[in-house]
Amino acid sequence: MNLLGIAWRNIRQRPLTSALTAVSLALGVALVVATLVTGRIVQQAFESGAGLGYNMIVGAKGSPLQLVLNTVYLISKPIENVGWDFYEEFLPAARRADGVDGKYAASTGVAVPTCMGDYYRSFRVVGTNSDFFGRLTRGDGEPFRFAAGENLRDDDFFAGVIGASVADTLGLKVGDPFAPTHGADDGKVHDPFHVVGILERTWTPIDRGVFVNMEGFYLQDGHAKPLPDGVEPEVATTVAADGQAPQGPAPLPASQREVTAILLETASLPGLPPELTAMGLRTAINEGRDAQAALPVAEIRQLLDLFVRPLELVLLMVTALVVLVSALGILISMVGSSLERSRDVAIMRALGARRGHVLATVLIEAVLLAVGGGLVGWVLGHAIVAAIGPWIAASAGVRAGFFSSAPEAEVLLVPFLVLLAILAALLPALAAYRTDVSRWLQGPG
């Protein structure tokens, strides 16, 4: 019988002890794998908002991170609003009522306004226009596609487009009405909108959004900017995206309009890369008093570095301690069977086995327990992620399943377990190596 066969026989001779040792190691590995994969999923959740077709967000002065969290990930609260006239500074002459290019129009490729403050059954409601899905892109750089229906029309004031997670959770279909609530789920109920489109799943925060025509959003109670005493509201002069006058109810006049954030895709000026244009535009906006400009990628990277990665490291250290405790089980298992092992070793030596063979057999036995428990733990860890995958998808808008992985870290598990098993078995292996053959073969007396 070769050394591998002998090591396997030793494991089978102690089925309960060997099984408990392998199970304890498997549980530790499962926790490590689940932590690594979940950490990668969290990172993907944040990074998924970095490629949505815009490279800058403009909003009220305040925390740039809060602006990004609220605008990109639809979490946190809006800081404040900026005036409609400031939004128009990013528009070309053809999109402005006065027919004059805005102050920042030359540096702007696409400018999409968003308005927030309402909810629909725990999902954030975003007021915007048809440019959001017509000119921006989704997380993979591809244009938005609709699983059913179509994009917003700027002249359909009470139209809405919903993300895939919203449709799956609430069961809404094209044509169904829905009435947002003001400020919170239990806030004042607004006028109803109707679903005109359901987006294909993007695996980004977009899946958790309810997007409505901003013209209808403005017409809801409490959404108009109050005018100073004695000032009469002006007649609306808004120009629709297609250059035509909007149909239906009269839109809110510009003097009473505000936007929560402006999503910008900066233009590439002749001879300059778009990144340089973005930096120059950001500096110009931040030096003014009206608003601030935030770069989503930079804020996301800072968030990951300051919060997500340290938390992931702490969790990983805790689970690594669990694995170390499980490795002690290998040591205890082998030390506990030292008496039986000494007799087996004496017989092996009497049959001609060398000390090196005895040492290798004990180490192989430990490696078998570690690899077996590790493989079971790897499967169990991915099964845990798969079990909570639907909840992660609904909450974070990212894909999570059995085959979600953190390959750079998981590939190190096998050599780590083998090394850990060898270290844990080194003491009993040396004890077997030094076994006194004559003592164990003489018998009692």
C-alpha positions as CSV (number, residue, x, y, z in Angstrom):
1,M,0.0,0.0,0.0
2,N,1.4,3.4,-0.9
3,L,1.7,6.4,1.5
4,L,-1.6,8.0,0.2
5,G,-3.5,4.8,0.8
6,I,-2.1,4.4,4.3
7,A,-3.0,8.0,5.2
8,W,-6.6,7.4,3.9
9,R,-6.8,4.2,6.0
10,N,-5.8,6.2,9.1
11,I,-8.6,8.7,8.4
12,R,-11.2,5.9,7.9
13,Q,-10.1,4.2,11.1
14,R,-11.3,7.3,13.1
15,P,-14.4,8.3,11.1
16,L,-16.1,10.5,13.8
17,T,-13.0,12.4,14.8
18,S,-12.0,12.9,11.1
19,A,-15.4,14.0,10.1
20,L,-15.7,16.5,12.9
21,T,-12.3,17.9,12.1
22,A,-13.1,18.2,8.4
23,V,-16.5,19.8,9.2
24,S,-15.0,22.4,11.5
25,L,-12.5,23.3,8.8
26,A,-15.3,23.4,6.2
27,L,-17.3,25.9,8.2
28,G,-14.3,28.1,8.6
29,V,-13.5,28.0,4.9
30,A,-17.2,28.7,4.1
31,L,-17.1,31.8,6.2
32,V,-13.9,33.0,4.5
33,V,-15.3,32.3,1.0
34,A,-18.7,34.0,1.8
35,T,-16.8,37.0,3.2
36,L,-14.5,37.3,0.2
37,V,-17.3,36.9,-2.4
38,T,-19.6,39.3,-0.5
39,G,-16.8,41.9,-0.3
40,R,-16.3,41.6,-4.0
41,I,-20.1,42.0,-4.6
42,V,-20.2,45.1,-2.4
43,Q,-17.3,46.5,-4.4
44,Q,-19.1,45.7,-7.7
45,A,-22.3,47.4,-6.3
46,F,-20.4,50.6,-5.9
47,E,-18.4,50.3,-9.0
48,S,-21.5,49.7,-11.1
49,G,-22.5,53.3,-10.7
50,A,-19.2,54.6,-12.3
51,G,-20.1,53.8,-15.9
52,L,-23.6,55.2,-16.4
53,G,-22.8,57.5,-19.3
54,Y,-21.8,60.5,-17.3
55,N,-18.5,61.5,-15.6
56,M,-19.7,64.4,-13.4
57,I,-22.5,65.3,-11.1
58,V,-23.5,68.9,-10.3
59,G,-25.6,69.7,-7.3
60,A,-25.9,72.1,-4.4
61,K,-22.9,72.9,-2.2
62,G,-22.2,70.3,0.5
63,S,-20.8,66.9,0.7
64,P,-19.7,65.5,-2.7
65,L,-20.0,62.0,-1.4
66,Q,-23.5,62.5,-0.3
67,L,-24.3,64.0,-3.7
68,V,-22.9,60.8,-5.4
69,L,-24.7,58.4,-3.0
70,N,-28.0,60.2,-3.5
71,T,-27.8,60.7,-7.3
72,V,-26.0,57.5,-8.4
73,Y,-27.1,54.9,-5.8
74,L,-30.5,56.4,-4.8
75,I,-29.6,56.3,-1.2
76,S,-29.1,59.1,1.4
77,K,-31.0,62.3,1.3
78,P,-30.7,65.2,-1.3
79,I,-28.6,68.1,0.0
80,E,-30.5,71.0,-1.5
81,N,-31.6,72.1,-5.0
82,V,-30.0,74.3,-7.6
83,G,-32.0,76.7,-9.8
84,W,-33.3,76.0,-13.2
85,D,-31.4,78.9,-14.6
86,F,-28.1,77.3,-13.5
87,Y,-29.1,74.0,-15.2
88,E,-29.7,76.0,-18.4
89,E,-26.0,77.2,-18.3
90,F,-25.1,73.7,-19.6
91,L,-27.5,73.8,-22.5
92,P,-26.8,74.8,-26.1
93,A,-28.8,77.6,-27.8
94,A,-31.2,75.1,-29.4
95,R,-32.3,73.9,-26.0
96,R,-32.8,77.3,-24.4
97,A,-35.7,79.6,-24.6
98,D,-33.5,82.7,-25.2
99,G,-31.6,80.9,-28.1
100,V,-28.1,81.7,-26.5
101,D,-25.5,79.1,-25.5
102,G,-25.2,78.6,-21.8
103,K,-22.0,79.5,-19.9
104,Y,-20.8,75.9,-19.8
105,A,-22.4,74.6,-23.0
106,A,-19.1,74.3,-24.9
107,S,-17.7,71.9,-22.2
108,T,-20.9,69.8,-22.0
109,G,-21.8,66.9,-24.2
110,V,-25.0,65.8,-22.4
111,A,-26.7,67.5,-19.4
112,V,-29.6,65.6,-17.8
113,P,-31.5,67.1,-14.9
114,T,-32.9,65.0,-12.1
115,C,-35.3,65.9,-9.3
116,M,-35.7,63.8,-6.1
117,G,-37.8,63.8,-2.9
118,D,-40.6,61.3,-3.6
119,Y,-40.9,57.6,-3.1
120,Y,-43.1,54.8,-4.4
121,R,-43.4,51.9,-1.9
122,S,-39.8,52.3,-0.7
123,F,-38.3,52.9,-4.1
124,R,-36.9,56.3,-5.0
125,V,-38.7,58.4,-7.5
126,V,-36.6,60.4,-9.9
127,G,-38.0,63.2,-12.0
128,T,-36.1,63.5,-15.3
129,N,-36.6,63.8,-19.1
130,S,-36.2,61.5,-22.1
131,D,-32.4,62.2,-22.3
132,F,-31.8,60.0,-19.3
133,F,-32.5,56.8,-21.3
134,G,-32.1,58.3,-24.7
135,R,-28.6,59.8,-24.4
136,L,-27.0,58.3,-21.4
137,T,-25.8,54.7,-21.2
138,R,-26.1,51.9,-18.7
139,G,-23.4,50.3,-16.6
140,D,-21.7,48.3,-19.4
141,G,-21.6,51.3,-21.7
142,E,-24.4,50.0,-23.8
143,P,-27.6,52.0,-24.5
144,F,-30.6,51.3,-22.3
145,R,-33.0,48.7,-23.6
146,F,-36.6,48.1,-22.6
147,A,-38.0,44.7,-21.6
148,A,-41.4,46.2,-22.3
149,G,-42.8,49.6,-23.5
150,E,-40.7,52.6,-24.5
151,N,-38.8,55.6,-23.2
152,L,-40.4,58.7,-21.7
153,R,-41.9,61.2,-24.0
154,D,-41.3,64.8,-22.9
155,D,-44.9,65.8,-23.9
156,D,-46.4,63.0,-21.8
157,F,-46.2,64.7,-18.4
158,F,-47.4,61.8,-16.3
159,A,-45.4,59.0,-17.9
160,G,-43.0,56.8,-15.9
161,V,-40.2,54.2,-16.6
162,I,-39.4,51.7,-13.9
163,G,-36.3,49.5,-13.3
164,A,-36.3,45.8,-13.4
165,S,-36.2,45.3,-9.7
166,V,-39.2,47.6,-9.2
167,A,-41.2,45.7,-11.8
168,D,-40.2,42.3,-10.3
169,T,-41.0,43.3,-6.7
170,L,-44.2,45.3,-7.3
171,G,-45.5,43.4,-10.3
172,L,-46.1,46.6,-12.3
173,K,-46.7,46.3,-16.0
174,V,-46.9,48.8,-18.9
175,G,-50.0,50.8,-18.6
176,D,-50.4,50.4,-14.8
177,P,-50.9,53.5,-12.7
178,F,-48.8,54.4,-9.6
179,A,-49.0,57.3,-7.3
180,P,-45.7,58.5,-5.6
181,T,-45.7,59.8,-2.0
182,H,-44.0,63.0,-0.9
183,G,-40.8,62.7,1.1
184,A,-41.4,59.2,2.5
185,D,-43.6,56.1,2.0
186,D,-46.2,57.5,4.4
187,G,-46.1,61.0,2.9
188,K,-48.8,62.8,1.0
189,V,-50.0,60.8,-2.0
190,H,-49.4,62.7,-5.3
191,D,-51.3,62.5,-8.6
192,P,-50.9,59.1,-10.4
193,F,-48.4,58.5,-13.2
194,H,-48.6,55.5,-15.6
195,V,-45.9,53.1,-16.6
196,V,-44.8,53.5,-20.3
197,G,-41.6,51.4,-20.1
198,I,-39.9,48.7,-18.1
199,L,-36.1,48.6,-18.4
200,E,-34.1,45.4,-19.0
201,R,-32.0,44.6,-16.0
202,T,-28.8,46.5,-15.9
203,W,-27.3,45.2,-12.6
204,T,-26.9,48.8,-11.5
205,P,-28.8,51.1,-9.1
206,I,-31.0,52.0,-12.1
207,D,-32.9,48.7,-11.5
208,R,-34.2,50.1,-8.2
209,G,-35.4,53.4,-9.6
210,V,-38.8,54.8,-10.6
211,F,-38.3,57.5,-13.2
212,V,-41.0,59.9,-14.0
213,N,-41.4,62.8,-16.4
214,M,-40.0,65.8,-14.6
215,E,-42.8,68.0,-16.0
216,G,-45.4,65.9,-14.1
217,F,-43.0,65.9,-11.1
218,Y,-43.0,69.7,-11.0
219,L,-46.8,69.8,-11.1
220,Q,-47.1,67.8,-7.8
221,D,-48.1,69.6,-4.7
222,G,-45.1,70.9,-2.8
223,H,-42.6,70.6,-5.7
224,A,-42.7,74.2,-7.0
225,K,-40.2,76.7,-5.7
226,P,-42.0,79.3,-3.6
227,L,-41.8,82.9,-5.0
228,P,-41.0,85.9,-2.9
229,D,-44.0,87.9,-1.7
230,G,-45.4,90.2,-4.4
231,V,-43.7,88.3,-7.3
232,E,-46.1,86.9,-9.9
233,P,-45.2,83.6,-11.6
234,E,-44.0,84.0,-15.1
235,V,-45.4,82.2,-18.1
236,A,-43.7,78.9,-18.8
237,T,-41.2,79.0,-21.7
238,T,-39.7,75.6,-21.5
239,V,-38.7,74.0,-24.8
240,A,-39.1,70.2,-25.1
241,A,-36.2,68.0,-26.2
242,D,-37.6,67.7,-29.7
243,G,-37.8,71.5,-30.1
244,Q,-41.7,71.4,-30.0
245,A,-43.9,73.0,-27.5
246,P,-45.1,70.5,-24.9
247,Q,-48.7,69.4,-25.0
248,G,-51.2,68.8,-22.1
249,P,-51.1,70.7,-18.8
250,A,-49.2,73.9,-18.7
251,P,-45.7,73.3,-17.4
252,L,-44.3,74.9,-14.3
253,P,-42.6,78.3,-15.1
254,A,-38.8,78.4,-15.0
255,S,-38.8,80.7,-12.0
256,Q,-40.4,78.0,-9.9
257,R,-38.2,75.1,-11.1
258,E,-35.3,73.6,-9.3
259,V,-33.2,70.5,-9.9
260,T,-31.6,68.2,-7.4
261,A,-28.7,67.2,-9.6
262,I,-27.4,67.5,-13.1
263,L,-25.8,64.5,-14.8
264,L,-23.0,65.6,-17.1
265,E,-21.1,63.9,-19.8
266,T,-18.3,66.4,-20.6
267,A,-17.4,67.2,-24.2
268,S,-14.0,66.6,-25.8
269,L,-12.7,70.0,-26.8
270,P,-10.4,70.1,-29.9
271,G,-6.9,68.8,-28.9
272,L,-7.9,68.0,-25.3
273,P,-8.9,64.7,-23.7
274,P,-12.3,64.6,-22.0
275,E,-10.7,64.1,-18.6
276,L,-9.0,67.4,-18.9
277,T,-12.2,69.1,-19.9
278,A,-13.9,67.5,-16.9
279,M,-11.2,68.8,-14.5
280,G,-11.4,72.3,-15.9
281,L,-15.2,72.4,-15.8
282,R,-15.2,71.0,-12.2
283,T,-12.8,73.7,-11.1
284,A,-14.9,76.4,-12.7
285,I,-18.1,75.2,-11.1
286,N,-16.6,74.7,-7.6
287,E,-15.1,78.1,-7.6
288,G,-18.5,79.6,-8.0
289,R,-21.2,80.0,-5.3
290,D,-24.1,78.3,-7.1
291,A,-23.2,74.6,-7.0
292,Q,-20.5,72.0,-6.6
293,A,-19.3,69.4,-9.1
294,A,-18.3,65.9,-8.1
295,L,-16.6,63.1,-10.0
296,P,-18.4,59.9,-9.3
297,V,-15.4,57.6,-9.9
298,A,-13.2,59.6,-7.5
299,E,-15.8,59.6,-4.8
300,I,-16.6,55.9,-5.2
301,R,-12.9,55.1,-5.0
302,Q,-12.6,57.2,-1.8
303,L,-15.6,55.5,-0.3
304,L,-14.2,52.0,-1.0
305,D,-10.8,53.0,0.4
306,L,-12.2,54.6,3.6
307,F,-15.0,52.3,4.5
308,V,-15.6,49.2,2.4
309,R,-12.1,47.7,2.2
310,P,-11.2,48.2,5.9
311,L,-14.5,46.6,6.9
312,E,-13.9,43.7,4.5
313,L,-10.4,43.3,6.0
314,V,-11.8,43.2,9.6
315,L,-14.4,40.5,8.6
316,L,-11.7,38.6,6.8
317,M,-9.4,38.6,9.9
318,V,-12.3,37.3,12.0
319,T,-13.1,34.5,9.6
320,A,-9.4,33.7,9.3
321,L,-9.3,33.2,13.0
322,V,-12.1,30.7,12.6
323,V,-10.0,28.8,10.1
324,L,-7.0,28.8,12.5
325,V,-9.2,27.4,15.3
326,S,-10.4,24.7,12.9
327,A,-6.8,23.9,12.0
328,L,-6.2,23.3,15.7
329,G,-8.8,20.6,15.3
330,I,-6.4,18.8,13.0
331,L,-3.6,19.0,15.7
332,I,-5.9,17.9,18.5
333,S,-7.3,15.0,16.4
334,M,-3.8,13.7,15.6
335,V,-2.4,14.2,19.0
336,G,-5.4,12.5,20.5
337,S,-4.8,9.5,18.4
338,S,-1.1,9.4,19.2
339,L,-1.3,6.2,21.2
340,E,-2.9,4.2,18.3
341,R,-0.6,6.0,15.9
342,S,2.5,4.9,17.8
343,R,1.5,1.3,17.5
344,D,0.8,1.6,13.8
345,V,4.1,3.4,13.3
346,A,6.0,0.7,15.2
347,I,4.4,-2.0,12.9
348,M,5.2,0.0,9.8
349,R,8.8,0.4,10.9
350,A,9.1,-3.3,11.7
351,L,7.8,-4.0,8.2
352,G,10.6,-1.9,6.7
353,A,9.1,1.6,6.5
354,R,11.6,4.4,6.9
355,R,11.3,7.3,9.3
356,G,10.7,9.7,6.3
357,H,7.8,7.5,5.1
358,V,6.2,7.7,8.6
359,L,6.6,11.5,8.7
360,A,5.1,11.9,5.2
361,T,2.2,9.6,6.0
362,V,1.1,11.8,8.9
363,L,1.5,15.0,6.9
364,I,-0.5,13.5,3.9
365,E,-3.3,12.6,6.3
366,A,-3.5,16.2,7.5
367,V,-3.4,17.5,4.0
368,L,-6.3,15.2,3.0
369,L,-8.4,16.4,5.9
370,A,-7.6,20.1,5.0
371,V,-8.3,19.7,1.3
372,G,-11.4,17.7,1.8
373,G,-12.8,20.1,4.4
374,G,-11.7,23.1,2.3
375,L,-13.5,21.8,-0.8
376,V,-16.7,21.3,1.1
377,G,-16.3,24.7,2.7
378,W,-15.8,26.3,-0.7
379,V,-19.0,24.8,-2.0
380,L,-20.8,25.7,1.2
381,G,-19.6,29.3,1.0
382,H,-20.8,29.8,-2.5
383,A,-24.1,28.1,-1.6
384,I,-24.5,30.7,1.1
385,V,-23.9,33.5,-1.4
386,A,-26.4,31.9,-3.8
387,A,-29.0,31.6,-1.0
388,I,-28.8,35.3,-0.2
389,G,-28.4,36.3,-3.9
390,P,-32.0,37.3,-4.5
391,W,-31.9,39.6,-1.5
392,I,-28.6,41.2,-2.6
393,A,-30.0,41.7,-6.1
394,A,-33.1,43.4,-4.8
395,S,-31.3,45.5,-2.3
396,A,-28.0,46.4,-4.1
397,G,-29.0,45.9,-7.7
398,V,-26.0,43.6,-8.5
399,R,-25.9,40.0,-9.6
400,A,-25.0,37.5,-6.8
401,G,-25.1,33.7,-7.3
402,F,-23.3,30.5,-6.8
403,F,-20.7,31.4,-9.4
404,S,-20.0,34.8,-8.0
405,S,-16.4,34.8,-7.0
406,A,-13.3,36.7,-5.8
407,P,-10.8,34.7,-7.9
408,E,-7.7,36.6,-6.8
409,A,-8.3,35.7,-3.1
410,E,-10.0,32.3,-3.5
411,V,-7.1,30.9,-5.5
412,L,-4.9,31.4,-2.5
413,L,-7.1,29.3,-0.2
414,V,-5.8,25.9,-1.4
415,P,-2.1,26.6,-0.8
416,F,-3.0,28.4,2.5
417,L,-5.0,25.3,3.7
418,V,-2.2,22.9,2.7
419,L,0.4,25.0,4.5
420,L,-1.9,25.3,7.6
421,A,-2.5,21.6,7.6
422,I,1.2,20.8,7.4
423,L,2.0,23.2,10.3
424,A,-0.8,21.8,12.4
425,A,0.4,18.2,11.8
426,L,4.0,18.9,12.2
427,L,4.1,18.2,16.0
428,P,2.3,14.8,15.8
429,A,4.3,14.0,12.6
430,L,7.6,14.6,14.5
431,A,6.3,12.5,17.4
432,A,5.6,9.7,15.0
433,Y,9.0,10.2,13.4
434,R,10.7,9.6,16.8
435,T,8.6,6.7,17.8
436,D,10.6,4.0,19.8
437,V,9.9,0.9,17.8
438,S,11.3,-1.6,20.3
439,R,9.2,-0.1,23.1
440,W,5.8,-0.5,21.2
441,L,6.7,-4.0,19.9
442,Q,7.8,-5.5,23.2
443,G,4.3,-5.4,24.6
444,P,3.4,-5.2,28.4
445,G,6.0,-5.9,31.0
